[in-house]
Amino acid sequence: MGLMRAAEKTPRAALGCALALVTGLAAAPASSAECWNLAGKYLFDVEDGPLKATIEKQLGGVYKRFDERYQTQVPFETTGDGYVYASGCMAHNCSVDEAFLGVEEKSCRVFVALLENEKFTLLIPGVWPAALDKARRDWVNRH
């Protein structure tokens, strides 16, 4: 009789685990889902969502400087290995005040570089993935 009860509980337990897993997946951070398939889109296409909150959180007090230099945007391009990137500039001040934004699609981690008053002033974080760093260097070399 004890084995029968254990067998009866096992399917219920398995069903409970499956439901918990599905619920957990559905409750995964929206920011992760939002960072997939950004290629060809503009940041303003998704800026009212979790990605903007992630950018604000990761940049902290630097966010305002980034936002001022990312007003005029170009669409995201892909590195082909899980990262997308785009640049923007301050309206009517391109090539003087600009921002570069990279995003890891899997985690929504952001990478930012700033050009302020024609000087490269900021690189967050300090170490970048190779393909994204190449895209950033190409952006730097345009100046």
Secondary structure, 3 states (H helix, E strand, C coil): CHHHHHHHHHHHHHHHHHHHHHHHHHCCCHHHHHCCCCCCCCHHHHCCCHHHHHHHHHHHHHHHHHHHCCCEECCCEECCCCEEEEEEECCCCCCCCEEEEEEECCCCCEEEEEEECCEEEEEECCCCCHHHHHHHHHHHHCC
